């Protein structure tokens, strides 16, 4: 069995859906199972409509329904096949507008409609073009999650339930088209695993169904040596390890969702990243051991929109447990820390820019003087045995110096595969091209 995930760009219209059909038809002997996103832009429109309804009291489903009807028409579907979903979207937006509140629960319910509609369109198109298919909501196939709305995770043991439900509900001669990031709690409430979380859902299904491989279909030729929107001559990486891919995803790699690889790592299932518009390209295969690409560096990733919290206090001088108290406060406030730098009387920590950071600062002032700086970016250079590459640091920091980029914090990963540092958001257009040129030629 083969699990194939297609993102929003890959299924954005009838032309792209037909490409997906031909790709699927070419793999039919491998018993493909598809996990599909919403048509490009639909999920964004749903979320925007929900927040607008709460803020203004005006429910406006027009842009969503217009785009979805356009896809229906171009794909040759029955124009009324999604009417029940359209009515439900309108009813939900009306309810949000009346109470003037867009809770995480409501937004999850609303944003899930994009994928539920697109999978029906894709299954209908496939069936009418000779490949018998059926759309399924992931939660009907055992994808039961916790109640962490907006970033839910499947409950332990989901693999067994998934295999049972799939075997019971999906016919042997049917190609299943499954929603991506939509789940459901044990109480029947709809959840999502977070934006761009369909990759994660795909590897969950690969694990649950004991698939031979999981393919992630995007609009790039696999995982690249840098963000192709910044680096026009970025190269495709033929092979890489789970560890390298996980670092790139976590530090802002634009291809994979950060949680994608966890189920694949657990079951040692290869993940292949491919281009829907160039299916002949071999893309990138990600395995436990990876391989040798002939270069000391695999890729450069960056994660913008970061903040730096600094605490200066003589209380930490020779005091065991000081940082434990600090992290206890950060944990209660829901702050996820990335990089840390300490001295005898100060500690600096990076985290995403969150709406509650000013409150967090107030809570931390019990430990000393606290400062907050925003608009920062973590840049991560990833490769096998980065720590043992003599002269790598000189190349990196010389390139940044020559590009007038200031480095504020530096972190060398204990796992040997990454070198991370902090720069201004505004320096990204100078820093990444300079680094790519220095490291890849």
Secondary structure, 3 states (H helix, E strand, C coil): CEEEEECCCCCCCHHHHHHHHHHHHCCHHHCEEEEECCCCCHHHHHHHHHHHHHHHCCCCCHHHHHHHHHHHHHCCCCCCCCHHHHHHHHHHHHHHHHHCCCCHHHHHHHHCHHHHHHHHHHHHHHHHCCCCEEEECHHHHCCEECCCCCCCCECCCHHHHHHHHHHHHCCCCCEEEEECCEEEECCCCEEECCCCCHHHHHHHHHHHCCCCEEEEEECCCCCECCCCCCCCCCCECCEEEHHHHHHHHHCCCCCCCCCCHHHHHHHCCEEEEEEHHHCCCCCEEEECCCCCCCCCCCEEEEEEEEEEEEEECHHHCCCCCHHHHHHHHHHHCCCCEEEEEECCCEEEEEEECCCCHHHHHHHHCCCCEEEEEEEEEEEEEECCCHHHCCCHHHHHHHHHHHCCCCCCEEEECCCCCEEEEEEEHHHHHHHHHHHHHHHHC
